[in-house]
Amino acid sequence: MTTYFSEPQSMYYRFGEDQDQVLKVLAERYIGANAQADFVYRVFQKSGILQNEKGLYDLNLSKRFPDAHKGQISYAAALVWGDEDRNLDVLIRCYGPIRFYFNEQLVYRSTVMEEINLDATVKLGIDIKPGWNTLLLEMKYTPAGFGCQFGSDEGKVRILNVLAPFQERQGQAGWVYSKPVSSEDSHPEWNLLGLEEDHRLEWLPDTQWSEEKQTHPTLERMYGHLPGQRVYTWTRLINRDSSECPIRLSGQSSGPLNIWLNGVSAVQLKEAGPFEVNIPASFGRNDLLIRSECSDTAEPWNFVINATVNGEQLELELPQRVHGASGESWLYLGPFESEDVEPDLQDLMRIDRVFKGSVLNDNPEETGSQQARKERIYWRLDRPDAWIRPYYENAMLSNKWTVGSLTNYGRWDYPLGVTVYGLLQTGRYLQRPDITRYASEHVQACTRMDEYSLWDREQYGFPAVNQQLVMMKMLDNCGSFGSAMLEAYSECQEPTFLPIAERIADFMLTRLERQEDGAFYRECIGEFAENTMWADDLYMSTPFLVRYSRLTGNNSALDEAARQFLLYRKYLYMPEFKIMSHVYDFKYGQATQIPWGRGNGWTLFSLSEVLEALPTEHPERPALIAFFNELCEGYAALQGEGGLWHQVLNDSETYQEASCTAMFAYGFARGVRFGWLYQPARYIEAAERAWNGLTRKAIDRQGNVHGVCSGSRYAFTAEYYNKDLLTVTNDNHGIGIMMLAGTEVAKMKKHLAQPKVSSTAVTQSIST
């Protein structure tokens, strides 16, 4: 029997069968461990190293240094922060000879075959330590190529955020790379945490304007001279004067100027000239927004502003904390042409928006002018090609999809979809609006950045937030969290949910790869999962389709959900056990015949979601009710000692696993409550045994969840699931489903406790 802690540490020992207390502790522990931390904003220069669609940083130095010659070397350097020990697989694809130093140790030297074949991908495991970790690439020029691609394996899941080295660039995002030098001029000693000026190399991208650019005023050097076009600038005034004296704003403008303080109009200049105004302001921080228009005169585009209280100059600061922006106090947005519909004032003072404006021609020398083209724009800084960029840095992931000690908040990820769903249902059951609000706000943190994240990918090749949603290529990327998003819609009516739901529905219904009979599967060309069908994908698709149908009235989505279950049954059902194989491998024309616990859990969980929504008269309902009963019979027969199921359901030598146990308890309880089961008494007892087993053996008295296996690949042998997929404490694959199981078993008990009114009693009541 699997035991994860001693009996006095168990949730059952502390609370017995008080399910409300168990659910309360589960939800509160999760929320307490996952604070509502926002994205981290950093300086990023687009002229630096960008990522490709796979998330690999593309250091193709042949394009950047076309005049490089044989014998020259360039370096690229970056830092990675570690909050705790973790392992990360990184990929290297060589354009030429490469040496990779990690934490100053040589861990990879390319071979000649790797250097001439870009399709050759090298995978290395690196052990990230707490604190700063250094990455250094030494790249040698050859006529065949120069540089490499570098990044984490499955980059949209295992996010590798790199930061610039050297004290002068502290807090900035991205790599630095050096101009080519001959090998004898390269620097043998490295201190990437030291000063950039101590290294005898010229590092890029440049962080300072050229001497010629520095002679121009700010707007002129950033945007050029664009008569009639407008730019917004945004800062915060720090008012430490408590005397309630007004702020005095004064200055000079080269053209029309509008100023707002805390959203209130303060200055309206229709033409160039000086201004001076006194305006009330609060103690503390005050938002100052300025719209400057370039005049049609030859005078350089600029404005000067002073803000004082009682003759004391007020300090300015950026309106958003931006790492790496030391010394900066203004953000800039533009240009907007005179005919552009400019943003609302309240929208302007936000950083989760992109705006319809203009982008300057990148090569004005080719067209003879610095004309702008219509595009979306975002906030930038008074530095060469420098924007502010949000990053998801809340949780670092290992190769097992398990989250470390940092918060999960704000991440779009499939295990967190079921976590959010569990929090929503727990909050509703306990009548705790604080819990449902937390869950909804997690989703909103992602969806409100959706428009920005799509723009981010267009600009930089690979998004820094919402990676899985933006780079949607498989059901894992969208179905689970999309379903939780629609479940949260009734709580918050968030408008950003709806266009995302449409995008996901279009992907599932019109673009997702299918077998000839219409069954969803994973094409995944060139990857480990190539040409396979997974039981997991019933969860990654059908609950979303059910909720999308319910919200929009699109019955075809519900029909598709029902259809997929019958198709998956054809490929994965194991009739001798009445359970499901984990995977069907079309490369070999057969199922693996390994009934992984959680894969089966996803199946029953999702089928209950479809049956709840399916109309009584739906033509597929009888077949799905029969399938539900077959599965429940198969699962009940394999329930293990103490109420838990085994990691491989029909192999008692494998360990007992908590997440599948919770899913079976969830499915059984719903089958009893909704009346789908032919013999409900058997499943009442099985659901209660499962929940009691979880509270005794998998949930400790602090609300930590044990015994949940890590994210899975697949195999044709049970040994992989038992020996390689080890359990992880507080794995996101299990926390939410524990809450869902608890709420459903509690609802089942309340349903059974309700007095049943006999037909005789009803007749007598009517007669009376």
N, C-alpha and C positions, 0 to 999 in steps of 0.2 A: 504494500500500500504506500502510495506517495505521501510524504510528510514534508512540509515546507517550513514548519515552525512548531514549537511545543504547544500543547493544548492550552495552557493559560494565556498564550499570546493570541489565541484565535478570536475572531469576531463572535463566534457562537459562545465561547466562554464568558465574554463580556456582556453580550446582550441577549443570548438565547435566541428565541424565535421572534424577537421584536424587529420586524423587517423595516419599519420606519426608521429606527435608530441606525440600522446597518446602512440603509440608503443615504441617510443624512451624513454619516461619517465618510462613506465612499465619495460622495459629491464634494463635501467640504475639504477632504484631503486633496482631491484633484485640483480644486480651485485654489487652495492655499499654496500648492506646489507649482502652479502655473499662473503667475501674476499677469495682469493685463498690460504687458509691455509692448510699446509701439515699435514700429520699424526703426532701424538706425539709419540716419542720414549722413552721407559722406560726400566729400569732394571727389568727383570722377572726371577725368579728362578723356574726351572721345578720341583724341589723337593718340591715346595710349593703346595698349593691347586689348583687343576685343575677343569675345567668345564666339564660337560657331554654334550651329543649331544643336550640336551634341553637348554643348557646355564646355568644350575644350578651348583653352586660351590659344589663339592662333598667332604664334610668333614666327610668321613667315618674313624673315629679314631680307630675303632677296627683293621683295617689293619695297621695303623701306630703305634699303641701301643698294640701289642698282649698280653703284660704282664700286662695290666691295670687290676685293680681289683675293687670290689664293694666299693662304697663310694668315689671313686676318681672323680675329676672334671678336665676338660680342658676348656680353653677359646679360642675363635677365635675373632680377632678384625680387623676392616678395617675402612677406611675413604671414604666418597663420597663427592665430591665437587658439590655445587649447585651455578649456576650463577644467578638463580632466583627461585622464589617459583614454585614448581611443585609437582604433586602427582604421585606416582609410586606404582603399585601393585607388591608385592613380594610374592614368594611361599616358603613354608617350608615343607619339608618331613622329618619326624623324624626317626632316627635309635634308639633313646633312649630319656630320659627326656631332654627337652630343655627350656631354657629361653632366650628370645631375647630382648635386650635393644637397643632402638634407641634414639640417643641424650640423653643418660643416663636415659631414662625412660623405665620401663618395659612395653612392648607392647604385649608380647605373652608369655604364659606358656603352655606347651604341656599338653594334657590330656592322660590318660592311653590308650585310644583307638587309639589315634594318634601315640603313642610311639610303639605300637606293630604291626601297619599296615603301611608298607611303601607306599602302594597305596593311603593312606590318605594324601591329599595335602591341606594345609592350605593357604588361600590367605589373605594377609593383605595389607591395603593401608597405605603407609607412606608419610608424607608431608616433602619433602626435602626443606630445607631453604637455602637462599643465604649464601655462606661460607662453612665451614667444617661441615659435618654431620658424626656422629660416629655410627658404627655398632658393637655390642658386643653380642656374643653367648656364653652362659654358658651351657656346655654339660656334663651330668653325665653318668658315666659308669653303665650299667647293663648287665647281661649275654645275654639279648636279643639284645643289640646293643649299639653303642656309637657314637654320633655325629648326623649329619643331612645333607640334601641337602638344599641349599639356593640360591635364585636368583630371577630375575625379571620375571614376567609373559610375555610370548612370547619374550624370551630373544634376538632373532635375530632382533627384531624390536625395542623393548624398551631396549636399551643397558645399562647395569649396569656395569660400570668400577669401581672397587674398588682399592684403594691405601693403601699401608702399613701405619700403624700408627707409632708414635714415631719419634722424631727428628733424631735419628740415621739412620732411613730408609727413610727419606723424599724424595718423588718423585718416590719411587719404586712402582711397581704394585703388587697387590695381597694381600691376607690375611696373617696375622701372627697367629700362634696358639701355645698354651703352652703345655709343657709336663704335664701329669696328676699329680695332687697333691691331697692330702686328703682335704676334705672340710674345715677343720679348718686351713689349711695352705693357702687357697686362699686369694686373696687380695680384700678387700671390697671397696677400693677407686680406681677410675680410672681417669687417665689423658692421653688419647690417643694422645694428641698433645704434651705431655711432653717427658721426657727421658725414654727410655726403661729400663735403669739400675735402675730407681726408683721403678720398679715393681718387686716384689719378686717372679717372675716366670721365667722359662727358655723358651724363645721364639724361635720358628722355623718358617721358615728355617734359618739355620745358614748363616750369611753374611760374616764370616771370615773363612779362611782356618784353619784347625787344626794345632796345634803346630808342629806336625811332617811334614805336608805338607809345612809349612812356611820355613822349612830348605832347601827345594829344590828350584832351580831357576825356573823362571816363566814357560817356556815351558815344563820342566820336570814335574812340579806339575800339570799342566793342562792336559797334554797328555801322560805322562809316557815316557818310552824310546822306540822309534819306529824307529830303524835304516832304513835309506833310505826314510822315509816319510817326508813330507814337510808341513809347516804351513806358512800362510801369516799373517803379522801384519801390521796395518795401523794406522797412526797418522797424525797430522798436526803440522808443525813447524811454530811458529809465529816469523816472522822476522821484527823487528822494526828498523832495521838499514837502513838508506836511502842513504848510501854512495856507494851502488852498489858493495860492497865487496862480494866475493863468500862465500858460507857456507862451513865450514870445517866439514866433517863427519869423525869420527874416532871411532875405537872400536876393539872388539875381538869377534870371533865366534867359537863355538865348532864344526862346520861343514860347508859345503858349504853354501854360502850366496849370495843373489842378492838384490840390493837396487835400487829403482827408486825414483827420485825426480821429482814431477809433470809429471810423465810418461816418463821421460828420464832416461836411465840406468846410474847409478853412480858407482856402485860397483859390481864386479863379482868375488867372491871368490870360487875357485873350491875345496878347502879343508880348514880345520880348520886353524885359525891364525888371526893375526891382520890386520887391514886395515886403510887407511887414504886417503882422497881425498878431493879436493876442487871443488865445482860445483856452477855455477851461480844460483841465486835464486831471486825471486821477493820480493819486499817489501810486507809485509802482510803474509797471510797464504799460506803455501806450503804443498802439499800432499807428505807424505813419506810412501812408500810401501816397505816392506821387505819380502823376501821369505827365510825362514830358513830350512835347511835340517838336520835331525838327523844323526849324524855320526855313523859308525859301531863300534866305540870304546866305552869304558865304561864311558867316560867323560859325565857328565850330559848335556842334551840338553839345549842350551842357547845361547844368544848373548848379547853383551853390545854395546851400541852406544852412542856417544856424538855428539852434533851438536852445533857449535859455529860460531859467526861472530865477527871478531876483538877481539877474546879472550873472548867474552861474551857468556855465555850459553844461548841457545834459549829455550823458553818456549814451551812445548808440550801441545796439547789439542786433545780431541776426534774429529775425522773428521765429526761426526754427533752429534748434541745436544741430549744427552741421560739423561733424568731426573732420579735422584737416583744414578748417577754414579760419585758422587763427589770424587775427588782424582784420577780418572782413566784418562789415556791419550792414551791408545792403545786398538784397537779392534783386535780380533784374528779369523782366519778362517782356519779350517783344521780338521784332517790331510788329505793330499792327498798322495796316494801311487805313487811310481815312474811310474807305468804304466797308471795312471789316465791321462785323457786328461784335462789339467789344463785350467782354464778360461782365456779369453783374458784379457789383462791388463786393458783396459778401463771398461770392465764389472766388474772387481774386485773392482774398486773404486766407487761402487754403493751399495745402501742398499735396492733396490727393486728387488734383485735377490737372488735365492738360487742356490747352486752349487753342482755338483756331486762330492762327495768326500767319505770319510770314517767316520764311527762312531765307537768309541771304545766299546769293549765288556763291558756291564754293570756289569758283574760278573766274573772278571778274575780269581778269586779263584776257580771257578767251572771248568774252562778249563785249568788252569795252565799257561795261558799266557794272555797278554793284546792285543789280535788280534783285528783288526778293520773289520767292515762289510761295504759293499757298501751302502751308503744312501746319501740323499741330506743334505747339511749342510748350516749353516748361521753364522753370526758374533756373537761372544760371548766376555765376559769380564774375567779378571783375578780375578774371584770370584767363590765360589763353585756353580757349576751347573747354572751359570748366563748367560743369553743371553740378547741382546737388542731385544725389541719387539715393533712394531708399533701399535698404538691404534687410532681408530677413536674417537676423542673427540670433534668434531666440533659442534655437535648439541645434545641437550638433549631432549628426547621425553616424553610427558605425555601419559596418558592412552587414549588420543583422537588422537594419531598420529600427534599431532601438534608440530611444532618445535619452540623452544624458541628463544632467542635473538642471539644465536651463529650461525655461518655460516653453510650452508648445503654442502659446497664444499667437494668433495671427497667421498660422501655417495652414495652407490648403494641402491636405494630404489624406489618403483614403482611410488609414486607421483612425484618424481624428474625426472622420465623418461619423463613424459609429459612436465615438466618444461624445460628440456634440449631441447626437440623437439620444444617447443615454442620459445626458444632463437635462435635456429638454423634457423627457418623459419623467425623470425623477423630480424635477422642479414642479411639474404639473401635478404629479401624484401627491407630493408633500405640500402642495399649495405654497411653494416658495418662489415668488417672482424674482428674487435675487439670483437664483440658480438659472432659471430660464433666460433672464436678461444677460447673464454672463455668457451663456451658450450662444445666444443670438448675436451678441457683440463680437464674439470670436469670428463668426461668419461675416458680419459686416466689416470687420477689419480687413478681410480679404476682398470682398466684393467692391468696396468703395475704392480700392486700388486697381480694379480691373482695367479701366480705361488707361490709366497710367502704365500698368504692366504691359499692355499690348504695345503702347508707344515705346516703352523701354526696350522691348525686343527689337522693334524696328530700328531704333537708334544704335543699339549696342550688340545686336546679334543674338543675345540670350538674356532673358529677363532676370532681374535681381530679386523680384518678388513674384509670388503666384506661379512659380516655375511649372508646376504640373498642369495647372489650368491653361496657361498660355501655350505650352508645348504639348497640347492634347493629342496623343497618338494612340492611346489604348484606354480601356474602360477603367483601369486603376486610377487614371489621372482625373476622372470627372464624376463617375457614377456615385460613389459612396458619399463624398463631400457634397456633391450636387443634391443628393437626396436629403441630406441633413439641412442644406440651405433651404429647400422647399418646405421642409418640416418647420423650420424657424420662421417662415414667411408669415404664418398666422400670429406670431408673437410681435413682429416689428413692422410688417408691411414695407420692408426696405425696397425701394424701387430699383436698386442696382441688381437685385436678385433675378429679375425677369429677363433682361437680355442675355444674361449668362445661361439661364435655363434654356432659352431658345437655342443658344449655340450648342449646348450639350445635347439637346434633343435632336438637332440636325445631325450632329456627329453620329449619334447612336442609330438613328433611323435611316439615314441616307448615305453616310460615308464610312461607317465601320465595316471592316472586312467580314465576309460571310462565306460559309460553305454553299454549295449549289442548292441545298435544301433550305437555305436561309439562316442556318445556325451561326451565331456569333462565334468567332474564334480569333486566335492571335496569329497574325501573319509573321510579324517580327523577323523579317528577313535578316539573316546574319547574326541573330542573337540566340541565346540559349533556349528561349521559348518558341523558336521558329515553328510555325505550322502546328499549333497545339490548341486544345480546348480545355479550359479549367473550370471546375465546379465553382470556384471563387467568383467567376464572372457573372454568375446568376445574381450574386449580391451587388456586384459592381454595375449592374444594369437595371434589373427589374424593379427594385424599390424606387429608383429615380423615375422610371417610366410610369409607375403607378401614381406618384405624386404629381408628375407633370400632367398626366391625364386628368387627375382630379382638379388641378388648378386651372387648366386651360379648356377642359371639355374635349380634348383630343382623344377620342376613343381608340384610334389606331395605335396609340402608344400603349394603352392597356392591353389591347389585343396582342401586340408584339410581346409584351411581358409574359402573357399566358402561353403564347406559341413557343417562346424560348425554353420554357420548362419541359414541354413535351419533346422538343428537339434534343435537349441535353439528356433527357432520360434515355433516348435512343442510343446515345454514345457512351454514357457513363454509368448507367444503372447496372448493379451487380445482383441479379435476381436470386442467386443462392443465399445471399445475406440480406437482401432488400435494403441496400445502402448504395452509395455512389463511389465510384473510383475518383481519385483526385483529378487526373488529367487523361485526356485522349490525345495520343500523339499521331497525327496524320502522316508523319514521315514513315512510321512503321505500320500504320493502318490498324492500330489497336489501342485500347485503354491500358493504363499502367497497372490496373487491378490493385492499386494501393489505396485503401479508403482512409485518407488522412482525416483526422477528427475535425479540424476547423473547416476544411473544405466542405465536409458534410454539414457542419453547423451553418455555414453560409447558405447552403441549399435550403435547409428547413426554415431557417430564419426568413429568407426571402420569399419562399413559397407562402408562408403565413401572411406576409405583406400583400402578396397578390390576391390570395383568397379573400382577405378582408375587403378589398376593393372591387372584386369581381361580382357583377350582378348575378342574381339567382338564375336568371334565364340565359346567361352567357353559355354558348355551345361547348366551351372547353371546361366549364366548371365541374361537371361530373368526373371527367378524367383526372382533373387536378385534385379533387377531393380524394379520389381513389389513390392517387400517387402519394398524397400527404399521409394517408393511413398506412400505405405500404412502408414508407420511410419510417414513420413513427414505430411501427411494429419491428422493423429491423434494428432501429437504434435502441429501443427498450430492451430487446433481447441481449444486447451487448453492454448494458450498463454495468460498470465494474463495482468492486467492493467499495463501500463507503459512499456510493452515489455518483462517483466520477467515471468518465469514459477514458479510454486509452488514446494515446496520441495516434496510433494506427488502430482503428476501431476493432478489428478482428484479430489483433495480435496482443495478447495479454502480457507479453514480455516487454512491450513498450511502456513508457511512463504514463501515468495518469495526467491528463491535461485539462486546464481550467476553462479556457475560452470555449471549446466545443461543448463542454458540460453546461456552461451558461446558455449557449445557444439552443441546446436540446431542451433545457428547462423552459426557456422562452417559448419555443415552438409547441411543446406539450401543453403549457399553461394556456396559450392562446387557442389551441385546438379544443381544449375543454371549455373555455369561456365562450367561444363562438359556435360550439356545437358541431364541429367538423368531424369528430372522432367517432368511430363505430362503437368502441368499447372504452369510454372515457375513464372509468374507474382505475384501470391499469396505469393510465398516464397521470392521473392525479397523484398517485403514490410515487411514480417515477420522478415527477417534477419536484415534489417536496423532498425526496431523497437527494436529488441533485443539488437543490438549494442548500439544504442542511450540510451536505458534503462540502460545498464551496465555503460556507461560513466557518466550518470546522478546520478545513485543510488548505484553503486558497486565499482567504481574506483575513488579514490579521486585525487586531483590535484598533490599530491606528488607521485602518482603511487602505493599507497597502495590498496590492493584488499580486499574488504569487502563482507560479505554475502555468504561465502563459507562454507558449512556444513563440519564438521569433518568426519574422516574416519568412515565407517559404519559397523555394524554387520547386523542382519536382524531380522524382526519380522512379525507377522501376523496382526499387528495393525498399523494404521497410526500414532497413538500417539507417538510411539517410535521414529519415524523419525522426528516428529515435536517438541517433548519436550526433548528428550534425545540427539539428534544430533544437537547441537547448532552450530551457525556460529562462525568462527574464522577469525581474520584479518590476511591476508598474509599466509593463509594455502596453502601448496604446491599442494593440489588437484585443486587449482583454478588459480594460477598465470600463469602457462604455457598455459593453455587453453584460458585465456584472450588474450594472445599474438597471439595464433593461430586463434582465432575468429577474432581479429582485422585484421590480415594479409589476411584472406580469404574473409572477407567482402570488404576490400579494393581491392583485386584482382577481386572480382565479379563486383565492380563498374567500374573498368578499363576495364574489359571485355565487359560490357554493353555499355561503352562509345566509344568503337571502332566502326568506321563506317562500316555498313553492306553493302556489295557489292551485288546488285541484279543480278539475272540471266540475265536480259535484258542488263544491263550494261556490264556484262562479254561478252555477245554475240557481242555487238557493238564494244567492245575493240578488240576482236579477229578479227572481220571483218575489222576493220581499219588497 
